[in-house]
């Protein structure tokens, strides 16, 4: 199983989204968000290339993949084969302007 490593930006964004869900929609929704995230992490640690390729980042050195956590929220990650690790790059709301995603990822 691959080791899963969250970058600070992704972890902070995930936390914000979870707290927003808790405040706006309640405990049940926040719990589903956490459970879905845990399921995705478990899945990609076993099958690192299971996610769909992110088309906005297809020309990058790393092969970025994603899973939808809920609705329009994507968990973006890439696999580092040499260290058998998964790097969680961002939690991205796909309603946002696409150019902002490429800028955010560029800063990593």
C-alpha positions in Angstrom: 0.0 0.0 0.0 1.2 3.4 -0.9 1.8 6.0 1.8 -0.6 9.0 1.5 0.9 12.4 2.2 -1.2 15.6 2.3 0.4 18.9 1.4 -0.5 21.8 3.7 -2.7 23.6 1.2 -4.8 20.5 0.5 -5.2 19.7 4.2 -6.3 23.3 5.0 -8.7 23.4 2.1 -10.2 20.0 3.1 -10.6 21.2 6.7 -12.4 24.4 5.5 -14.8 22.5 3.4 -15.6 20.0 6.1 -16.2 22.8 8.7 -18.4 24.6 6.1 -20.4 21.5 5.6 -20.8 21.0 9.3 -22.0 24.6 9.8 -24.3 24.8 6.8 -25.7 21.3 6.5 -25.1 19.6 9.9 -23.3 16.8 11.4 -24.6 14.0 9.2 -23.3 15.8 6.0 -19.9 16.5 7.6 -19.7 12.9 8.7 -20.4 11.7 5.1 -17.7 14.1 3.8 -15.2 12.6 6.2 -16.2 9.0 5.4 -16.1 9.6 1.7 -12.6 11.1 2.0 -11.4 8.2 4.1 -12.9 5.8 1.5 -11.0 7.5 -1.3 -7.7 7.6 0.6 -8.1 3.8 1.3 -8.8 3.2 -2.3 -6.0 5.2 -3.8 -3.5 3.8 -1.3 -4.2 0.3 -2.7 -4.8 1.4 -6.4 -2.8 4.6 -7.0 -4.0 5.0 -10.6 -7.6 4.5 -9.9 -8.6 8.1 -10.2 -9.5 9.9 -13.4 -6.8 12.0 -15.0 -7.3 15.7 -14.4 -7.6 17.3 -17.9 -6.7 20.8 -16.7 -3.3 19.4 -15.5 -2.5 17.0 -18.3 0.7 18.8 -19.4 2.3 18.6 -16.0 5.3 16.6 -15.0 3.2 14.7 -12.5 0.2 12.7 -13.6 -2.6 14.4 -11.6 -5.7 12.3 -10.9 -8.9 13.0 -8.9 -11.9 11.6 -7.2 -15.1 13.6 -6.4 -15.5 13.8 -2.7 -19.0 15.3 -2.9 -20.7 17.3 -5.6 -18.2 19.5 -7.3 -15.4 19.0 -4.8 -12.4 17.0 -6.2 -9.6 15.4 -4.3 -6.5 16.0 -6.5 -3.5 13.8 -6.2 -0.5 12.3 -7.9 1.4 9.1 -7.5 5.2 9.0 -6.9 6.2 5.5 -8.0 9.8 5.7 -6.8 8.7 6.2 -3.2 5.4 4.4 -3.5 3.6 7.4 -2.2 0.5 9.4 -3.0 0.7 13.2 -2.7 -2.7 14.9 -2.1 -2.2 18.1 -4.0 -5.5 20.0 -3.4 -9.2 19.9 -2.7 -10.7 21.8 -5.5 -14.2 23.1 -6.2 -14.6 22.5 -9.9 -17.0 25.5 -10.2 -14.0 27.8 -9.8 -12.2 29.3 -12.7 -9.9 26.6 -14.2 -6.9 29.0 -14.5 -6.9 29.3 -10.8 -6.3 25.5 -10.4 -3.3 25.6 -12.6 -1.9 28.5 -10.7 -2.5 26.8 -7.3 -0.8 23.6 -8.5 2.1 25.6 -10.0 2.8 27.0 -6.6 3.4 23.5 -5.1 
